[in-house]
């Protein structure tokens, strides 16, 4: 996005003043007008996941999974935004044809979010050319080495933009890809530049959420090349450390066979529990027998991301963080409190993973809280 120059013609100055007096940025984008910083500001939210992403539900089951009352509930709890993961296979069939029902659900969600004053990040979570967990499932990503696949990603966003471009830029943002896993950081940087340019030609004022390479890890933030001079960018990272705590017993992780005790804060695994663990995972869990985990450790790991965002003058956003449902709740609450403390001190916006799935606080089948205390922790003070 071009900078808004201080020495601006009087007529443009009057136009900007009129826009301001009208209550904010105009609905959608107008490529003929000068790019301007929008009002998409966020603080606390949650991922409305496993609905239009990572789900086999279709038909009535998918239609009934998320309803208007879910957005009313999130607003009532004190959240100010949602991240809405969507998958290519949900919105387009294998021939690239739009699936009307899924697009209808996406538009419903955006209408409901706006009705209940929830800003929305539309997150393209999984595409056919890239899946963040491909390595663990024996598949491969073609996106970073195939120019056709890269243009395919841009074409998906062209189609999304055609439908969403009239949505108010103060209320809807785009995250053009989730958790990139490129072999080389520069591969991701080049794709960021390419997609950013393509979207800016169509929507100069839309907020774009851009994450770091390798699962949006904090470790790789310092390698991210952020498009210069664009104030409508939010920088994103994901954080689940220490994994032995947040993903304890999660079958898809390498350490799932560990059945011993985990502590927090402090050293997570005792010498005795380490000895009793299966030999096959000892190299993976040894780090948890010596390192002290606490609020200070969390802050230390987030420092790179905090400093990079500050250097660009951009908002920092932790787009995913949370604790697997079976994890001891006292440990989950202690870790959550430390995370919230760091977020608050360093002005990091966040969305938990997630609302109603296996890291969530709401049970859609019972239509009740599965963890009310967690929901209260997350939204404490939101109404003050």
N, C-alpha and C positions, 0 to 999 in steps of 0.2 A: 504494500500500500504506500502511496506517495505521502510525504510529510505534509501537514497542514501548515503552510508558510505564514509567518507572522505578518509580513508585508503583503497584505491581500487587498485586492481592489475593493473600493468602497461598496460597490454594488453587491459583491460576494459577501462582504461583511454584513450587510443588511440582510441578505438571504440567510446567512448562518444564524443571525440574531432571531429572525422570524422562526426558523426551525426550532431554536432553543425555546422560544416563547410558546411554541406549539406543543410542548410537553415531551420533547426528546427527539430521537432520530426518526426519520420517516420509516414507514413500514417497508420492509424489504430494501433492496439496493437499486440505485439508479446509476448506471455506469457513466452517464453524462455529467454527473455532479462530482465535486471534489471529494475524495475519500476523507472520512473523518472518524475520529475515535468514537466508538459506540458505547452503549450503556450496559453491555453484558458483563455484569459483575456478580460473582458468586462467593459463597462461604461454605455452606454445609449441604450435602445431598447424599443420594444413594443411587446405586445402579438398579434400574428396572430390567433385570437380566433374565435369561432363560425363558424368554417369551418370543421375541423376534430374532433371537440369537440362541445358539446352542440348545435347541429344543426340537423334538420330533412332533410336537403338538401341531395339529392342523384342524380346520373346520371349527365345530362348536367348542372343542377343547381349547383351542388357541384363542378364539373370540372371547371365551368366558374367563380366561386366565387373568387378564388385567382389564379392569373396568374403571369407569369414572370415579367410583368411590375410593379406589387406591390413591388417586391423585389428591382427592379431598383429604384423605387420611394423612398423607405425607405433608401437605400444607398445614394441617391441624397440629401435627407433631412439632412443626417448626423448621422443617427443611425448606430451603429456598431454591433448590434446583434438583434435577435428575439427570443422570447419564443414561441414554437409551441405546444399548447395543443392538445392532441389526446385522444380519448376515446376508451375503449375496444370494445364497441358496434359498433364503426365505422370500426375497423380493423379486428374484429373477429365476426362471427355469434354466435348464442346461443349454437352451438355444438363445438365451439372453432376452427372452420375452418377459415383460413385467407380469407379475402375479397380482391381479387386481385386489384380491381380498387382503393380502399383506400390506399393500400400499394404503388401503382404506384404514387398516389398524394403525399404521404409522401416523396417518393424518388425524385419526381419532385421538391418539396419545398426545399429539402436539396441541390439539384443541383443548383437551382436558387440562394439560399442564398450564396452558395460558389462562384458562378459566380460574385455576386455583393458584395463580401467581408463582408458578414454578418455571424457572428458566430450564431449557433442555439442551443438552449436548447430544446431537445425533452422532453416534459412534459406529463407523463401519468396522465391525469387530472381526469377522472372518470372511475372506474372499477365496475363490477357488484357486487362485495363484499363490495364496499365502495363508498359512494357519500357524499361529504362534506355538502350538504344541506339536508341530509336524515331526520334529526330530525325535520326540519321545514315542511317536506312533509309527516310526519307520517310513514316514513319507518325506517328500522334499518340497521346498518352496522354489518356484520358478521366477517369482516377481523381480528379484534383484539382478537377474542375468538375462532377462527376456524383455526386449523393448515393446513387443506386442502385448505382453502381460501388463507392462507399465501403462501403456496407452489404454488398456482395458480398465485399469483402475480409474484413470482419468475419465473415461467414458461413463463409468458407473456414477461418478460424481457429477458429470454433466447432466445425467438423467435425474439424479437426486435434486440438483440445483433447479432444473426445469420445473419441478414440482414444489420445491420449498422456497424458492427465491423471494416470494412475496411474504414470507414469514418475517415478522419484525426482527431486525438484527439485534435489538436489545433483549430478545427472548429466546432466540434459537441460534446455536453455534454448531459448527461441523468439526468432528474429529475424523480426519480422512483415513486413518488406519490405526488399528489397535496393536500394541506390542510387536513392533517390527523385529525380525530376527535375521539381520543381514550378517554375512560372514565378515564384511569389512564395514566400518563405520561410515566411510565415504560413500558406499553404495546407498545407504539410507539418506545421507545428506543430499546426494544428487537427486534422489527421488523426491525428497521434501521440496527442493527447489523447483522441480518440474511440476509437481501437483499444486504447489503454492501459486506459481505463475498462472497455471491454467484456471484455477478458481478465482484468482484476483482479477483476471480479465472479465469474468462474469459477475463477480460479487466483491467489489472492492471494500465494502464495509462490514462484511460478515466476520465474526470471530472464528478463527481456526485454532483448534487445539492440536499441538504438536508435541509428541513424546520422544524420548531418547531411544537409541538402538538397544537391542538385546532385552526384550521384554519390558521396555520402558524402565530399565533399572537405574537406580541412583548412581551406580558405578560408572555409567557411560555418559552421564550428562555433560561432562566437560568436553566430550568429542562432538556434541551436537552443534551444527552450524545453523543458526537461526536467521531467517530472512531479515535483512536490515531494514530499519525505518518503518516497520509495520507494528503499530500499537494495538491492532486488533488480533493479537496472538496470545494465547494462553499456553504456557509450557507445562507439560505433564510428565509425572513419573508415577510408578506403582511401587507399593512397599508392603511386603509380607514378612519381614525379618523380625525375629529368628524363625525360620521355616519349621524347625522341629517343634516349636510352640504353636504357631498359627495354623499349621497343616498336620498336626499330630493325628496319625491314623488315616490320613487321606491316601486312598489306594493308588492314586496316580503319581505320587511322589516317591523318590528312591528310598526315603527313610521310613516308609510306612510300616515295615516289619518291626520297628522299635516299639516295644510294649512297656518299657520301664517308666519310671516317674520323670516328670519334667517340672522344674521350678521356675518361678519368675517373681520378682527380679533376682539377680545374682547369677551364679553359675547354674546352667540349666540342667545338666546331667551329672549325677554323683559318680565317683570312681566305681562304686559297687554296681550301680546300674549299667555303667559302661561295660564292665567286665561281663555282666550277664547277657549283654546284647548279642545278637547273631554276628559272627565274625564278618559276614559279607557286608555289613553296613558300618562296621567300626570305623573305617577310614572316613565315612561321611559324617559321623556324629562326634568324632574326636574333638572337633573345634568347640563343641558345646560343653566340654569338660573343664575348660580353662578360662574361657572368655566370660567376663561379667556383662550381663545384659540388663540395662536399665534405661531411664529417660535420657541420660547423657550419651549412651551408646547410640540410641536412635537418632538423636540430634547430630552426633558426629557423622553418621552415615548419610544424613540428608544435607550436610553442609554444601557439597558441590552443587546440588540442585538449587539450593537457596541462593548461593552466590551467583550462579549463572543467571537466574531470573532477575536478580537485583541489578546485575551489570547491564541487562537489556531494558530494565525498567518495565518488566512484564509480570503479570500475575502468575504465581506458581500454583500448581494444582496436583494433588495426589488423587488420581482418578480411580485407583483401586487400593483398598486395604481392608483387612478384616480377619476374622478367626473362624475356622471350621467349626460347625455346630457341635460335634462330639467333644471338643476340647473343654477341659475343666473350666467352669464358668468363672471361678474366682481368679484364675490365671488370665482368662480372656478379659475380664474387667480391669485388672491391674495394667495389662498391656494397653488396652484401649484408653485408659486415663492418661497414660504417658504419651501416647500418640496425640491425643487431643491437646495436651499441654504444649507439645512442640508446635503443632499446627497453629494454635492460638498465639504463641509468642512470636512466631516468624511469619504470621499472616499467610499461611498456606491454606488455600481452599481444598475441599475434599469431597469425594463420594465414596461411601462404604461399598464394599462388595459383601452383601448386596441386600436387597429388600426382602425377598421371600424364598430364596433357594437355600442351599446348604451352608451358606455363611450368613444368612439373614436373620431378621428379628420378627418377621411376620409369617404366619401359617395360612396360606390361601385356602387350604382344604377345610381347616377348622374355623376359618374366618376369625382368627384371634391371634394375639401375640404368642409367639413361641419363646420370646425372650424380651419381656417388657422392660426389665432393668437395663438391658443393652440399649433399647430405644430411648429410654430416659437419659442414659449417659450421653448418647450421641446428640441429643437436642437440649440438654440442660442449659438453661439461660437463654434459649432462643427467643423467648417471648419478652425478655426484659428490655 
